[in-house]
Amino acid sequence: MAVKYTELGTTGWKVSRACLGTMTWGSQNSEAEGHAQLDYALERGINFIDTAEMYSSPPRAETYGATETIIGTWLKDRGDRDKIYLASKIAGPGTMTWMSSDGASRRHNTKHITEAVEGSLKRLQTDYIDLYQLHWPDRPVVLFGRKPDPAQPETPPEEALRALDDMVKEGKIREIGVSNETPWGVMSFLHEAAAHDLPRVQSIQNAYSLLVRNFEFGLEEVCHREKVGLLAYSPLAQGYLTGKYRGGALPEGARKTLYDRMQRYESEGAQEAIDAYVKLAEEYGIDPAQLALKFVDSRPFTTSTILGATSLDQLKADIDAFDLDLTEELAKGISQIHRWRPNPAR
């Protein structure tokens, strides 16, 4: 079957419901492997590519911008810029001070947004970025399960939007989005945009999976009513929903084996839920990864699901998941597990 397409926000763009994620390129994947994934994704009808200045992941000074560089050499070699919608992101505050020329924490102000956009354009070897996103909020907010420092400085939404508006007016970015945001954050950006005729948030890139369904509380209604599209990341819970880590297994080359950074999926409740979802898939003769991906794709609020494969075979199987029929029986089984172990990996 052909890949399906959905309008992104109010842009009029028809983006593929599967988006090619790229964050392992430059760490777990070589340039050649990244190029092969891009070629195959386009062949299958995917026209939406997501990256970030911070990638490859995990973030390190020596791999900063590596993923964008790999995409850039592909664009130069293939000349397929007009066939894709390209999304990237500016990082937010934190300890990764190597991203900024002034050695300061990344902020969503004019200086840093201008610097980040121009750096991404150079690495991507393109004149414009279709969708430019704020990777995480520039204010104290609970993020990745960690409480914020209340003394953390912040950049007001209006200030960030004015900096992004400058980039839009210069033709360097076309539309904007947010990531790892809250209902208050989305509404604040929308309010300031409407009040001051500034760029409108078209998308939100948040974690969403069988294990992390917090989007359904608050954000689902906001995004539905305001026409902000969800770009769901970590639909496989960074690989846990494939079942490959069950029983403490550490497959060679897997992210947990290499980096051990995924503790949010290792609580007792999360492990029980993972086992239950994997068993459900096995009962129906379905690849657990494909069940997890199709669940995310089936949600009415999902615009596109971001796929992060480290091999071409994985990418092929991930794309095939969108042809899966999520039957009433399967949906009922998912609901039963969710009621038993709701959101165990917040």
HUBELZI-V321282 format. One record per pair of residues at least 4 apart in sequence whose C-alpha atoms are under 8 Angstrom apart, sorted by the first residue. I is the first residue (numbers start at 1). J is the second residue. Records with the same first field share a line. If there is no record, write none. Layout:
I=J, J
This chain:
1=323
2=44, 45
3=16, 17, 18, 44, 45, 46, 322
4=16, 17
5=14, 15, 16, 17
6=13, 14, 15, 16, 17, 303, 304
7=11, 12, 13, 14, 15, 303
8=12, 13, 14, 15, 202, 203, 228, 229, 303
9=202, 203, 227, 228, 229
10=202, 227, 228
11=175, 202
15=46, 47, 48, 85, 304
16=45, 46, 47, 48, 304
17=46, 297, 303, 304, 305
18=46, 48, 304, 305, 306, 307, 319, 322
19=46, 47, 48, 49, 50, 304, 305, 306, 307
20=38, 41, 46, 48, 49, 50, 306, 307, 308
21=49, 50, 51, 306, 307, 308, 309
22=34, 49, 50, 51, 56, 67, 308
23=51, 52, 55, 56, 57, 67, 308
24=28, 29, 55, 56, 57, 67, 308, 310
25=29, 30, 31, 33, 34, 55, 56, 66, 67, 70
26=30, 31, 55, 56, 63, 66, 67, 70
27=56, 57, 63
28=253, 310
29=33, 34, 310
30=34
31=35, 70
32=36
33=37, 311, 312
34=38, 70, 71
35=39, 70, 71, 74
36=40, 312
37=41, 312, 315
38=42
39=43
40=44
41=45, 46, 47
42=46, 47
47=83, 84, 85
48=84, 85, 86, 87
49=84, 85, 86, 87
50=86, 87, 88, 306
51=55, 67, 68, 86, 87, 88, 89
52=65, 67, 68, 87, 88, 89, 90, 91, 135
53=64, 65, 67, 68, 88, 89, 90, 91, 116, 120
54=59, 64, 65, 89, 90, 91, 99
55=59, 63, 64, 65, 66, 67, 68
56=60, 63, 64, 65, 66, 67
58=259
59=63, 64, 96
60=64, 96
61=96, 98, 99
64=99
65=69, 120, 123
66=70
67=71
68=72, 120, 123, 124
69=73, 123, 124
70=74, 124
71=75, 124
72=76, 123, 124, 125, 126
73=77, 124, 125
74=78, 79
75=79, 80, 81, 124, 125, 126
76=125
80=84
81=126
85=130, 131
86=129, 130, 131
87=129, 130, 131, 132, 133
88=120, 129, 131, 132, 133
89=132, 133, 134, 135
90=108, 113, 116, 117, 132, 133, 134, 135
91=106, 107, 134, 135, 136
92=105, 106, 107, 108, 134, 135, 136, 137, 138
93=105, 106, 107, 137, 138
94=105, 106
95=105
96=105, 106
97=103, 104, 105, 106
98=103, 104
99=103, 105, 106
100=104, 105, 106, 112, 115
106=112
107=112, 113, 138, 154, 155
108=112, 113, 134, 138, 155, 159, 160, 163
109=113, 155, 159, 160, 163
110=114, 159, 160, 162, 163, 164
111=115
112=116
113=117, 163, 164
114=118, 163, 167
115=119
116=120
117=121, 167, 172
118=122
119=123
120=124
121=125, 126, 127, 128, 129, 172
122=126
127=172
128=171, 172, 173, 174
129=172, 173, 174
130=173, 174, 175
131=173, 174, 175, 176, 177
132=173, 174, 175, 176, 177
133=176, 177, 178, 179
134=177, 178, 179
135=178, 179, 180
136=178, 179, 180, 181
137=141, 179, 180, 181
138=153, 154, 155
139=152, 153, 154, 155
140=148, 149, 150, 151, 152, 153, 154
141=147, 148
142=146, 147, 148
143=147, 148, 180
144=346
145=264, 346
148=152
155=159, 160
156=160
157=161, 188, 189, 192
158=162, 189, 192, 193
159=163
160=164
161=165, 189, 192, 193, 198, 199
162=166, 198
163=167
164=168, 176, 199
165=169, 198, 199
166=170
167=171, 172, 173
168=172, 173, 174, 175, 199
175=199, 200, 201, 202
176=199, 200, 201, 202, 203
177=201, 202, 203, 204, 205
178=186, 201, 203, 204, 205
179=204, 205, 206
180=204, 205, 206, 207
181=185, 186, 204, 205, 206
182=186, 219
183=187, 218, 219, 222
184=188
185=189
186=190, 201, 222
187=191, 222
188=192
189=193, 200, 201
190=194, 200, 201
191=195
192=196, 198
193=197, 198, 199, 200
194=198, 200
201=228
202=227, 228, 229
203=228, 229, 230, 231
204=228, 229, 230, 231
205=230, 231, 232, 233
206=215, 230, 231, 232, 233
207=212, 232, 233, 234, 235
208=212, 213, 214, 215, 232, 233, 234, 235, 296
209=213, 232, 234, 235, 236, 237, 292, 293, 295, 296
210=235, 292, 295, 296, 338, 343
211=237, 270, 273, 274, 342, 343, 344, 345, 346
212=343, 344, 345, 346
213=343
214=343, 346
215=219, 220
216=220, 221
217=221
218=222
219=223
220=224, 301
221=225
222=226, 228
223=227, 228, 229, 230, 301
224=228, 229, 301
229=301, 302, 303
230=301, 302, 303, 304
231=302, 303, 304, 305, 306
232=296, 302, 304, 305, 306
233=305, 306, 307
234=238, 306, 307, 308
235=292, 293, 296, 305, 306, 307
236=240, 241, 242, 289, 292, 293
237=241, 265
238=255, 262
239=243, 244, 245
240=244, 245, 246, 265, 274
241=274, 277, 278, 288, 289, 292
242=278, 287, 288, 289
243=274, 275, 278, 288, 289
244=249, 250, 251
245=249, 250, 251
246=275
250=254, 256, 257
251=257
252=257
253=257, 258
254=258
255=259, 260
256=260, 261, 262
262=266
263=267
264=345, 346
265=270, 271, 344, 345
266=270, 271, 345
267=271, 344, 345
268=272
269=273, 341, 344
270=274, 341, 344, 345
271=275
272=276, 341
273=277, 337, 338, 341, 344
274=278
275=279
276=280, 337
277=281, 288, 334, 337
278=282, 288
279=283
280=284, 330, 333, 334
281=285, 286, 287, 288, 291
282=286, 287, 288
286=290, 291
287=291
288=292
289=293, 318, 321
290=294, 317, 318, 320, 321, 322, 324
291=295, 321, 324, 326
292=296
293=297, 305, 318, 321, 322
294=298, 321, 322, 324, 326
295=299, 326
296=302, 305
297=302, 304, 305, 322
298=302, 326
307=315, 318
308=315
309=314, 315, 318
310=314, 315
311=315
312=316
313=317
314=318
315=319
316=320
317=321
318=322
320=324
326=330, 331
327=331
328=332
329=333
330=334
331=335
332=336
333=337
334=338
335=339
336=340
337=341, 342
338=342, 343
